Amino acid sequence: MITVNLYYKGKDGAARAFAEEMEASGIAGKIREEQGNLRYQYFLPMDDPETVLLIDSWTDQAAIDAHHASPMMKQLAGLREKYDLHMTVERFVGDEYEADRKYIRN
């Protein structure tokens, strides 16, 4: 699994408006239906009202590449421009470590 954290930053509520439009327009829902998508979910940091965090998880790099080639990317890029957002990105590869299980409450 590959997880990408995308931090969208804007001004005057633009990042939140972007996330709301992604949901309302159905673009986010279509991305969730793409082959290999495991998670596509927006979060609001408590200490930064001008940032929205997107946690985006995929089964593998091939699924991410197919997503990047999909029609939704053009729509998504258009909305990023509309709201004048800037991004920072973190990328993680899934790693299950058995010793950590004792600290996780299910």
C-alpha positions in Angstrom: 0.0 0.0 0.0 1.1 3.5 -0.8 -0.3 6.5 1.2 0.1 10.1 0.1 -0.7 12.9 2.5 -1.4 16.1 0.5 -1.7 19.4 2.5 -3.7 21.9 0.5 -3.0 25.5 1.7 -4.9 28.6 0.7 -6.3 31.8 2.0 -9.7 32.9 3.3 -11.1 29.4 3.5 -10.1 28.4 0.0 -8.7 25.0 1.0 -11.9 24.0 2.8 -14.0 25.3 -0.1 -11.9 23.2 -2.5 -12.5 20.1 -0.4 -16.2 20.8 -0.2 -16.5 21.3 -4.0 -14.5 18.0 -4.6 -17.1 16.2 -2.5 -20.2 18.1 -3.8 -19.2 17.8 -7.4 -18.7 14.0 -7.2 -15.1 14.1 -8.2 -13.9 12.7 -4.8 -16.5 9.9 -5.1 -15.3 9.0 -8.6 -11.8 8.8 -7.3 -12.8 6.5 -4.5 -14.3 4.2 -7.1 -11.1 3.9 -9.1 -9.4 0.6 -9.3 -6.8 0.3 -6.5 -8.1 3.2 -4.3 -8.2 2.3 -0.7 -8.8 5.7 0.9 -9.5 9.3 -0.3 -10.5 11.4 2.7 -10.2 15.0 3.7 -9.3 16.2 7.2 -9.2 19.7 8.8 -6.1 20.4 11.1 -7.3 21.8 14.4 -4.4 24.3 14.6 -4.5 25.6 10.9 -7.9 26.8 9.4 -6.2 27.5 6.1 -5.1 23.9 5.4 -6.9 20.8 4.4 -5.2 17.4 4.6 -6.1 14.7 2.0 -5.1 11.2 2.9 -5.0 9.2 -0.3 -4.1 5.5 -0.2 -3.6 3.1 -3.2 -2.8 -0.6 -3.5 0.3 0.1 -5.6 2.2 2.5 -7.9 0.3 1.2 -10.9 -3.0 2.3 -9.4 -1.6 5.8 -8.7 -0.3 6.0 -12.2 -3.7 5.1 -13.6 -5.3 7.7 -11.3 -2.9 10.4 -12.6 -3.9 9.5 -16.2 -7.7 9.6 -15.4 -10.1 12.4 -16.5 -10.5 13.4 -12.8 -7.0 14.8 -12.6 -7.8 17.5 -15.1 -10.9 18.5 -13.1 -8.9 18.3 -9.9 -6.2 20.5 -11.3 -8.8 23.0 -12.4 -10.2 23.3 -8.9 -6.7 23.7 -7.4 -6.2 26.6 -9.8 -9.7 28.0 -9.1 -8.9 28.1 -5.3 -5.3 29.1 -5.8 -4.0 26.3 -3.6 -0.4 25.3 -2.8 0.5 21.8 -1.8 3.1 19.9 0.2 3.2 16.2 -0.1 4.3 13.3 2.1 4.5 9.7 0.7 4.5 6.5 2.8 4.8 2.9 1.9 2.8 0.5 4.1 4.7 -1.5 6.6 3.0 -3.8 9.1 5.2 -4.3 12.2 3.9 -7.0 14.5 5.5 -5.5 17.6 3.3 -2.4 17.3 0.1 -4.4 17.6 0.3 -4.4 21.4 -0.1 -0.7 21.4 -3.2 -0.6 19.1 -6.6 -0.8 20.6 -9.1 -2.4 18.2 
